[in-house]
Amino acid sequence: MATSLQDQLLQAGIVTEEQVQNLENEKQARKKRFQQKRKQPAKKTKKANPIPPKATKPRAKPKKPQSDLERFYKQRASLEKKELRETREKKLVAKKLKKERHEKVCKLINESKLQLVEGEGQVRFNFAIGNKIKYIFVNEEQQKQLSEGEIAITFLAGKKVLIPAKTAAEVNTIDPAKIVVLLD
């Protein structure tokens, strides 16, 4: 059973002794070539030349004329990039303006908001925003001022705030989208 595949093929008559001998010779030749390559010293690298070689200009490839279709696609791509850049810039400017308006409105409301007096004598004041009815608790004097239009209701950080009518008008001029309830 210790016979090699080579011996078995030879006994079966599939290969001849001559073919086996040729195969062994090829194996030995490959082995010698491999060993010779390993024994050869590595090629020496060139030393850095302290004087740089003359700068040679890269050869320009001859330009082939562009077809109309290629030119059209390049123009269209550049136009699309330009439009995209412009829309991004417009969005950034709009976002910046919105932020500035919001900060200005918040500052204005914070400076002029009226304090809600808590305690006895609170009256529930109902007001409408769109289709919804909201309410705020105020004292009788504030209720009278609200119904006469001297003060207004707005929202700041999700809370209802009372502000003077003059401030409400300024808020509407700065940011018309800001919700301000002013009764006339």
CNS distance restraints for C-alpha pairs under 8 A (distance, minus, plus):
assign (resid   3 and name CA) (resid   7 and name CA) 6.04 0.50 0.50
assign (resid   3 and name CA) (resid   8 and name CA) 6.76 0.50 0.50
assign (resid   4 and name CA) (resid   8 and name CA) 6.35 0.50 0.50
assign (resid   5 and name CA) (resid   9 and name CA) 6.13 0.50 0.50
assign (resid   6 and name CA) (resid  10 and name CA) 6.19 0.50 0.50
assign (resid   6 and name CA) (resid  20 and name CA) 7.36 0.50 0.50
assign (resid   7 and name CA) (resid  11 and name CA) 6.14 0.50 0.50
assign (resid   8 and name CA) (resid  12 and name CA) 6.14 0.50 0.50
assign (resid   9 and name CA) (resid  13 and name CA) 6.25 0.50 0.50
assign (resid   9 and name CA) (resid  14 and name CA) 5.44 0.50 0.50
assign (resid   9 and name CA) (resid  15 and name CA) 6.00 0.50 0.50
assign (resid  10 and name CA) (resid  14 and name CA) 6.15 0.50 0.50
assign (resid  10 and name CA) (resid  15 and name CA) 5.28 0.50 0.50
assign (resid  10 and name CA) (resid  16 and name CA) 6.13 0.50 0.50
assign (resid  10 and name CA) (resid  17 and name CA) 6.95 0.50 0.50
assign (resid  15 and name CA) (resid  19 and name CA) 6.43 0.50 0.50
assign (resid  15 and name CA) (resid  20 and name CA) 7.27 0.50 0.50
assign (resid  16 and name CA) (resid  20 and name CA) 6.57 0.50 0.50
assign (resid  17 and name CA) (resid  21 and name CA) 6.18 0.50 0.50
assign (resid  18 and name CA) (resid  22 and name CA) 6.26 0.50 0.50
assign (resid  19 and name CA) (resid  23 and name CA) 6.23 0.50 0.50
assign (resid  20 and name CA) (resid  24 and name CA) 6.36 0.50 0.50
assign (resid  21 and name CA) (resid  25 and name CA) 6.27 0.50 0.50
assign (resid  22 and name CA) (resid  26 and name CA) 6.26 0.50 0.50
assign (resid  23 and name CA) (resid  27 and name CA) 6.29 0.50 0.50
assign (resid  24 and name CA) (resid  28 and name CA) 6.31 0.50 0.50
assign (resid  25 and name CA) (resid  29 and name CA) 6.18 0.50 0.50
assign (resid  26 and name CA) (resid  30 and name CA) 6.18 0.50 0.50
assign (resid  27 and name CA) (resid  31 and name CA) 6.20 0.50 0.50
assign (resid  28 and name CA) (resid  32 and name CA) 6.25 0.50 0.50
assign (resid  29 and name CA) (resid  33 and name CA) 6.32 0.50 0.50
assign (resid  30 and name CA) (resid  34 and name CA) 6.19 0.50 0.50
assign (resid  31 and name CA) (resid  35 and name CA) 6.23 0.50 0.50
assign (resid  32 and name CA) (resid  36 and name CA) 6.13 0.50 0.50
assign (resid  33 and name CA) (resid  37 and name CA) 6.28 0.50 0.50
assign (resid  34 and name CA) (resid  38 and name CA) 6.39 0.50 0.50
assign (resid  35 and name CA) (resid  39 and name CA) 6.28 0.50 0.50
assign (resid  36 and name CA) (resid  40 and name CA) 6.39 0.50 0.50
assign (resid  66 and name CA) (resid  70 and name CA) 6.16 0.50 0.50
assign (resid  66 and name CA) (resid  71 and name CA) 6.51 0.50 0.50
assign (resid  67 and name CA) (resid  71 and name CA) 6.36 0.50 0.50
assign (resid  68 and name CA) (resid  72 and name CA) 6.05 0.50 0.50
assign (resid  69 and name CA) (resid  73 and name CA) 6.19 0.50 0.50
assign (resid  70 and name CA) (resid  74 and name CA) 6.21 0.50 0.50
assign (resid  71 and name CA) (resid  75 and name CA) 6.12 0.50 0.50
assign (resid  72 and name CA) (resid  76 and name CA) 6.06 0.50 0.50
assign (resid  73 and name CA) (resid  77 and name CA) 6.03 0.50 0.50
assign (resid  74 and name CA) (resid  78 and name CA) 6.17 0.50 0.50
assign (resid  75 and name CA) (resid  79 and name CA) 6.11 0.50 0.50
assign (resid  76 and name CA) (resid  80 and name CA) 6.10 0.50 0.50
assign (resid  77 and name CA) (resid  81 and name CA) 6.19 0.50 0.50
assign (resid  78 and name CA) (resid  82 and name CA) 6.12 0.50 0.50
assign (resid  79 and name CA) (resid  83 and name CA) 6.10 0.50 0.50
assign (resid  80 and name CA) (resid  84 and name CA) 6.03 0.50 0.50
assign (resid  81 and name CA) (resid  85 and name CA) 6.07 0.50 0.50
assign (resid  82 and name CA) (resid  86 and name CA) 6.16 0.50 0.50
assign (resid  83 and name CA) (resid  87 and name CA) 6.14 0.50 0.50
assign (resid  84 and name CA) (resid  88 and name CA) 6.19 0.50 0.50
assign (resid  85 and name CA) (resid  89 and name CA) 6.20 0.50 0.50
assign (resid  86 and name CA) (resid  90 and name CA) 6.10 0.50 0.50
assign (resid  87 and name CA) (resid  91 and name CA) 6.11 0.50 0.50
assign (resid  88 and name CA) (resid  92 and name CA) 6.17 0.50 0.50
assign (resid  89 and name CA) (resid  93 and name CA) 6.14 0.50 0.50
assign (resid  90 and name CA) (resid  94 and name CA) 6.03 0.50 0.50
assign (resid  91 and name CA) (resid  95 and name CA) 5.98 0.50 0.50
assign (resid  92 and name CA) (resid  96 and name CA) 6.06 0.50 0.50
assign (resid  93 and name CA) (resid  97 and name CA) 6.13 0.50 0.50
assign (resid  94 and name CA) (resid  98 and name CA) 6.07 0.50 0.50
assign (resid  95 and name CA) (resid  99 and name CA) 6.14 0.50 0.50
assign (resid  96 and name CA) (resid 100 and name CA) 6.17 0.50 0.50
assign (resid  97 and name CA) (resid 101 and name CA) 6.10 0.50 0.50
assign (resid  98 and name CA) (resid 102 and name CA) 6.07 0.50 0.50
assign (resid  99 and name CA) (resid 103 and name CA) 6.15 0.50 0.50
assign (resid 100 and name CA) (resid 104 and name CA) 6.10 0.50 0.50
assign (resid 101 and name CA) (resid 105 and name CA) 6.05 0.50 0.50
assign (resid 101 and name CA) (resid 174 and name CA) 6.55 0.50 0.50
assign (resid 101 and name CA) (resid 175 and name CA) 6.50 0.50 0.50
assign (resid 102 and name CA) (resid 106 and name CA) 6.06 0.50 0.50
assign (resid 102 and name CA) (resid 175 and name CA) 7.64 0.50 0.50
assign (resid 103 and name CA) (resid 107 and name CA) 6.08 0.50 0.50
assign (resid 104 and name CA) (resid 108 and name CA) 6.13 0.50 0.50
assign (resid 105 and name CA) (resid 109 and name CA) 6.09 0.50 0.50
assign (resid 105 and name CA) (resid 171 and name CA) 5.98 0.50 0.50
assign (resid 105 and name CA) (resid 174 and name CA) 7.15 0.50 0.50
assign (resid 105 and name CA) (resid 175 and name CA) 7.40 0.50 0.50
assign (resid 106 and name CA) (resid 110 and name CA) 6.00 0.50 0.50
assign (resid 106 and name CA) (resid 156 and name CA) 7.08 0.50 0.50
assign (resid 107 and name CA) (resid 111 and name CA) 6.13 0.50 0.50
assign (resid 108 and name CA) (resid 112 and name CA) 6.38 0.50 0.50
assign (resid 108 and name CA) (resid 167 and name CA) 7.37 0.50 0.50
assign (resid 108 and name CA) (resid 171 and name CA) 7.66 0.50 0.50
assign (resid 109 and name CA) (resid 113 and name CA) 5.55 0.50 0.50
assign (resid 109 and name CA) (resid 156 and name CA) 7.73 0.50 0.50
assign (resid 109 and name CA) (resid 163 and name CA) 6.87 0.50 0.50
assign (resid 109 and name CA) (resid 167 and name CA) 7.35 0.50 0.50
assign (resid 112 and name CA) (resid 163 and name CA) 6.15 0.50 0.50
assign (resid 112 and name CA) (resid 164 and name CA) 7.17 0.50 0.50
assign (resid 112 and name CA) (resid 167 and name CA) 7.18 0.50 0.50
assign (resid 113 and name CA) (resid 161 and name CA) 6.54 0.50 0.50
assign (resid 113 and name CA) (resid 162 and name CA) 5.70 0.50 0.50
assign (resid 113 and name CA) (resid 163 and name CA) 4.66 0.50 0.50
assign (resid 113 and name CA) (resid 164 and name CA) 7.37 0.50 0.50
assign (resid 114 and name CA) (resid 161 and name CA) 7.28 0.50 0.50
assign (resid 114 and name CA) (resid 162 and name CA) 5.33 0.50 0.50
assign (resid 114 and name CA) (resid 163 and name CA) 5.67 0.50 0.50
assign (resid 114 and name CA) (resid 164 and name CA) 7.64 0.50 0.50
assign (resid 115 and name CA) (resid 162 and name CA) 7.41 0.50 0.50
assign (resid 116 and name CA) (resid 137 and name CA) 7.96 0.50 0.50
assign (resid 116 and name CA) (resid 138 and name CA) 6.36 0.50 0.50
assign (resid 116 and name CA) (resid 139 and name CA) 7.86 0.50 0.50
assign (resid 116 and name CA) (resid 162 and name CA) 7.63 0.50 0.50
assign (resid 117 and name CA) (resid 138 and name CA) 6.81 0.50 0.50
assign (resid 117 and name CA) (resid 139 and name CA) 6.62 0.50 0.50
assign (resid 118 and name CA) (resid 122 and name CA) 7.01 0.50 0.50
assign (resid 118 and name CA) (resid 138 and name CA) 7.86 0.50 0.50
assign (resid 121 and name CA) (resid 139 and name CA) 5.89 0.50 0.50
assign (resid 121 and name CA) (resid 140 and name CA) 7.07 0.50 0.50
assign (resid 122 and name CA) (resid 137 and name CA) 5.84 0.50 0.50
assign (resid 122 and name CA) (resid 138 and name CA) 5.41 0.50 0.50
assign (resid 122 and name CA) (resid 139 and name CA) 4.84 0.50 0.50
assign (resid 122 and name CA) (resid 140 and name CA) 7.18 0.50 0.50
assign (resid 123 and name CA) (resid 137 and name CA) 5.40 0.50 0.50
assign (resid 123 and name CA) (resid 138 and name CA) 5.35 0.50 0.50
assign (resid 123 and name CA) (resid 139 and name CA) 5.72 0.50 0.50
assign (resid 123 and name CA) (resid 140 and name CA) 6.55 0.50 0.50
assign (resid 123 and name CA) (resid 143 and name CA) 7.47 0.50 0.50
assign (resid 124 and name CA) (resid 135 and name CA) 6.41 0.50 0.50
assign (resid 124 and name CA) (resid 136 and name CA) 5.78 0.50 0.50
assign (resid 124 and name CA) (resid 137 and name CA) 4.56 0.50 0.50
assign (resid 124 and name CA) (resid 138 and name CA) 6.48 0.50 0.50
assign (resid 125 and name CA) (resid 135 and name CA) 5.37 0.50 0.50
assign (resid 125 and name CA) (resid 136 and name CA) 5.30 0.50 0.50
assign (resid 125 and name CA) (resid 137 and name CA) 5.97 0.50 0.50
assign (resid 125 and name CA) (resid 138 and name CA) 6.79 0.50 0.50
assign (resid 125 and name CA) (resid 143 and name CA) 6.79 0.50 0.50
assign (resid 126 and name CA) (resid 133 and name CA) 6.62 0.50 0.50
assign (resid 126 and name CA) (resid 134 and name CA) 5.73 0.50 0.50
assign (resid 126 and name CA) (resid 135 and name CA) 4.28 0.50 0.50
assign (resid 126 and name CA) (resid 136 and name CA) 6.64 0.50 0.50
assign (resid 127 and name CA) (resid 133 and name CA) 5.69 0.50 0.50
assign (resid 127 and name CA) (resid 134 and name CA) 5.40 0.50 0.50
assign (resid 127 and name CA) (resid 135 and name CA) 5.93 0.50 0.50
assign (resid 127 and name CA) (resid 181 and name CA) 7.73 0.50 0.50
assign (resid 128 and name CA) (resid 132 and name CA) 5.72 0.50 0.50
assign (resid 128 and name CA) (resid 133 and name CA) 4.44 0.50 0.50
assign (resid 128 and name CA) (resid 134 and name CA) 5.96 0.50 0.50
assign (resid 129 and name CA) (resid 133 and name CA) 6.28 0.50 0.50
assign (resid 129 and name CA) (resid 134 and name CA) 7.09 0.50 0.50
assign (resid 129 and name CA) (resid 181 and name CA) 7.74 0.50 0.50
assign (resid 136 and name CA) (resid 160 and name CA) 7.26 0.50 0.50
assign (resid 138 and name CA) (resid 142 and name CA) 5.92 0.50 0.50
assign (resid 138 and name CA) (resid 143 and name CA) 6.19 0.50 0.50
assign (resid 139 and name CA) (resid 143 and name CA) 6.20 0.50 0.50
assign (resid 140 and name CA) (resid 144 and name CA) 6.24 0.50 0.50
assign (resid 141 and name CA) (resid 145 and name CA) 6.33 0.50 0.50
assign (resid 142 and name CA) (resid 146 and name CA) 6.02 0.50 0.50
assign (resid 142 and name CA) (resid 151 and name CA) 7.84 0.50 0.50
assign (resid 143 and name CA) (resid 147 and name CA) 6.23 0.50 0.50
assign (resid 144 and name CA) (resid 148 and name CA) 6.24 0.50 0.50
assign (resid 145 and name CA) (resid 149 and name CA) 6.10 0.50 0.50
assign (resid 145 and name CA) (resid 150 and name CA) 5.05 0.50 0.50
assign (resid 145 and name CA) (resid 151 and name CA) 5.83 0.50 0.50
assign (resid 146 and name CA) (resid 150 and name CA) 6.00 0.50 0.50
assign (resid 146 and name CA) (resid 151 and name CA) 5.22 0.50 0.50
assign (resid 146 and name CA) (resid 152 and name CA) 6.29 0.50 0.50
assign (resid 146 and name CA) (resid 182 and name CA) 7.50 0.50 0.50
assign (resid 146 and name CA) (resid 183 and name CA) 6.63 0.50 0.50
assign (resid 147 and name CA) (resid 183 and name CA) 6.09 0.50 0.50
assign (resid 147 and name CA) (resid 184 and name CA) 7.32 0.50 0.50
assign (resid 148 and name CA) (resid 183 and name CA) 6.88 0.50 0.50
assign (resid 148 and name CA) (resid 184 and name CA) 6.32 0.50 0.50
assign (resid 149 and name CA) (resid 165 and name CA) 6.82 0.50 0.50
assign (resid 149 and name CA) (resid 182 and name CA) 5.93 0.50 0.50
assign (resid 149 and name CA) (resid 183 and name CA) 4.83 0.50 0.50
assign (resid 149 and name CA) (resid 184 and name CA) 4.96 0.50 0.50
assign (resid 150 and name CA) (resid 164 and name CA) 6.32 0.50 0.50
assign (resid 150 and name CA) (resid 165 and name CA) 5.30 0.50 0.50
assign (resid 151 and name CA) (resid 162 and name CA) 6.61 0.50 0.50
assign (resid 151 and name CA) (resid 163 and name CA) 5.60 0.50 0.50
assign (resid 151 and name CA) (resid 164 and name CA) 4.28 0.50 0.50
assign (resid 151 and name CA) (resid 165 and name CA) 4.71 0.50 0.50
assign (resid 151 and name CA) (resid 168 and name CA) 7.99 0.50 0.50
assign (resid 151 and name CA) (resid 182 and name CA) 6.98 0.50 0.50
assign (resid 152 and name CA) (resid 162 and name CA) 5.65 0.50 0.50
assign (resid 152 and name CA) (resid 163 and name CA) 5.34 0.50 0.50
assign (resid 152 and name CA) (resid 164 and name CA) 6.00 0.50 0.50
assign (resid 152 and name CA) (resid 165 and name CA) 5.67 0.50 0.50
assign (resid 152 and name CA) (resid 168 and name CA) 6.43 0.50 0.50
assign (resid 152 and name CA) (resid 180 and name CA) 6.67 0.50 0.50
assign (resid 152 and name CA) (resid 181 and name CA) 5.52 0.50 0.50
assign (resid 152 and name CA) (resid 182 and name CA) 4.62 0.50 0.50
assign (resid 152 and name CA) (resid 183 and name CA) 7.23 0.50 0.50
assign (resid 153 and name CA) (resid 160 and name CA) 6.63 0.50 0.50
assign (resid 153 and name CA) (resid 161 and name CA) 5.65 0.50 0.50
assign (resid 153 and name CA) (resid 162 and name CA) 4.73 0.50 0.50
assign (resid 153 and name CA) (resid 163 and name CA) 6.31 0.50 0.50
assign (resid 153 and name CA) (resid 180 and name CA) 5.75 0.50 0.50
assign (resid 153 and name CA) (resid 181 and name CA) 4.98 0.50 0.50
assign (resid 153 and name CA) (resid 182 and name CA) 6.62 0.50 0.50
assign (resid 154 and name CA) (resid 160 and name CA) 5.77 0.50 0.50
assign (resid 154 and name CA) (resid 161 and name CA) 5.34 0.50 0.50
assign (resid 154 and name CA) (resid 162 and name CA) 6.46 0.50 0.50
assign (resid 154 and name CA) (resid 163 and name CA) 7.35 0.50 0.50
assign (resid 154 and name CA) (resid 179 and name CA) 5.89 0.50 0.50
assign (resid 154 and name CA) (resid 180 and name CA) 4.62 0.50 0.50
assign (resid 154 and name CA) (resid 181 and name CA) 6.23 0.50 0.50
assign (resid 155 and name CA) (resid 159 and name CA) 5.33 0.50 0.50
assign (resid 155 and name CA) (resid 160 and name CA) 4.61 0.50 0.50
assign (resid 155 and name CA) (resid 161 and name CA) 5.68 0.50 0.50
assign (resid 155 and name CA) (resid 179 and name CA) 6.94 0.50 0.50
assign (resid 155 and name CA) (resid 180 and name CA) 7.58 0.50 0.50
assign (resid 156 and name CA) (resid 160 and name CA) 6.51 0.50 0.50
assign (resid 156 and name CA) (resid 161 and name CA) 6.59 0.50 0.50
assign (resid 163 and name CA) (resid 167 and name CA) 6.41 0.50 0.50
assign (resid 163 and name CA) (resid 168 and name CA) 6.59 0.50 0.50
assign (resid 164 and name CA) (resid 168 and name CA) 6.34 0.50 0.50
assign (resid 165 and name CA) (resid 169 and name CA) 6.28 0.50 0.50
assign (resid 165 and name CA) (resid 182 and name CA) 7.20 0.50 0.50
assign (resid 166 and name CA) (resid 170 and name CA) 6.47 0.50 0.50
assign (resid 167 and name CA) (resid 171 and name CA) 6.13 0.50 0.50
assign (resid 168 and name CA) (resid 172 and name CA) 6.24 0.50 0.50
assign (resid 168 and name CA) (resid 180 and name CA) 6.55 0.50 0.50
assign (resid 168 and name CA) (resid 182 and name CA) 7.60 0.50 0.50
assign (resid 169 and name CA) (resid 173 and name CA) 6.35 0.50 0.50
assign (resid 170 and name CA) (resid 174 and name CA) 6.23 0.50 0.50
assign (resid 171 and name CA) (resid 175 and name CA) 5.90 0.50 0.50
assign (resid 171 and name CA) (resid 176 and name CA) 7.36 0.50 0.50
assign (resid 171 and name CA) (resid 178 and name CA) 7.38 0.50 0.50
assign (resid 172 and name CA) (resid 176 and name CA) 4.60 0.50 0.50
assign (resid 172 and name CA) (resid 177 and name CA) 7.59 0.50 0.50
assign (resid 172 and name CA) (resid 178 and name CA) 6.82 0.50 0.50
assign (resid 172 and name CA) (resid 180 and name CA) 7.47 0.50 0.50
